[in-house]
Amino acid sequence: MEKHPQDSADKIIVEVDADLEDLIPGFLERRQQDLQTLKTALEHGDFEQIQKLAHTLKGVGGGYGFDAITDISQQLQLAAEQHAADAVAENLAELETYLQRVEVIFI
């Protein structure tokens, strides 16, 4: 479950099952790596790579309780399909902000 703050500088709290506690740090680290890969792909105009990686992200986010990753990735995939560089960049910025602000609480 995600709780979105009122202030943009606040953390985004995500409650994750304690059974996943060992997996979450690696999961989030891989999402940071994915973000860098996506930025590089955008710099090279590689919309196909963006589509493929966004599709993968769309599938993994919700499985770990990070529904926003799924939502952002869905929009990112659509933007890449349309070769809409500005929209891709906006979605990448949103993903980056999310990853910077997300705070996990294990329940």
Buried (B, 14 or more C-beta within 10 A) or exposed (E): EBEEEEEEEEBBBBEBEEEBEEEBEEBBEEBEEBBEBBBEBBEEEBBEBBBBBBBEBBEBBBEBBBEBBBBBBBBBBBBBBEEBBEBBBBBBEBBBEBBEBBEBEEE
